[in-house]
Amino acid sequence: MTIEPSREEGLRKAAKNIQDMIKQLEQSYAVRDKQDVLAMCALQFAARSEQHSIDKSDDHQEVQDRLQVLDELLKQHLS
């Protein structure tokens, strides 16, 4: 099974991010069980993903609102 270079790079970056987060969590909290650390890590990544989706949705709504205002302005000036 071969992995595309861009996908492989993404997987390497993700693995490094996970390793970094595990180290940070182990230093910040007195967690000895690797399963607990991995669960905390998964929760943080899921929260980031959800926040990114929310932010993206908010951005989309803001763009849509601005386009609607511009559309109204154009209609007023062209009438």
C-alpha positions in Angstrom: 0.0 0.0 0.0 1.5 3.3 -1.1 0.6 6.6 0.4 0.6 9.8 -1.6 3.4 12.2 -0.5 1.1 15.0 0.6 -1.0 12.5 2.6 2.1 11.0 4.2 3.3 14.5 5.2 -0.1 15.2 6.8 0.1 11.9 8.7 3.6 12.7 9.9 2.5 16.2 11.1 -0.5 14.7 12.8 1.7 12.1 14.6 4.1 14.9 15.7 1.2 17.0 17.0 -0.1 14.0 18.9 3.3 13.3 20.4 3.7 16.9 21.4 0.3 17.1 23.0 0.9 13.9 24.9 4.1 15.3 26.3 2.4 18.6 27.2 -0.5 16.7 28.9 1.9 14.5 30.8 3.8 17.5 32.0 0.7 19.6 32.9 -1.2 16.8 34.7 0.0 14.0 36.8 -1.4 11.4 34.5 0.3 8.0 34.5 -2.1 6.0 32.4 -1.3 6.3 28.7 -5.0 5.5 27.9 -6.1 8.5 29.9 -3.6 10.7 28.1 -4.7 9.5 24.8 -8.3 10.1 25.7 -7.5 13.6 26.8 -5.6 14.1 23.5 -8.5 12.8 21.4 -10.9 15.1 23.3 -8.7 18.2 22.6 -8.4 17.3 18.9 -12.1 16.7 18.6 -12.8 20.0 20.4 -10.4 21.8 18.0 -12.1 20.2 15.0 -15.6 21.2 16.2 -14.4 24.8 16.9 -12.9 25.0 13.4 -16.2 23.9 12.0 -18.1 26.5 14.0 -15.6 29.2 13.0 -15.9 28.2 9.4 -19.7 28.2 9.5 -19.6 31.7 11.2 -17.3 32.9 8.5 -19.6 31.5 5.8 -22.6 33.2 7.4 -20.7 36.6 7.6 -19.7 36.4 3.9 -23.3 35.5 3.0 -24.6 38.5 5.0 -22.1 40.9 3.4 -23.0 39.6 -0.1 -26.7 40.2 0.6 -26.0 43.8 1.7 -23.9 44.3 -1.4 -26.7 42.8 -3.5 -29.2 45.2 -2.0 -26.9 48.2 -2.6 -26.4 47.2 -6.2 -30.2 46.9 -6.7 -30.7 50.3 -5.2 -28.1 51.9 -7.4 -29.2 50.1 -10.6 -32.9 50.9 -10.1 
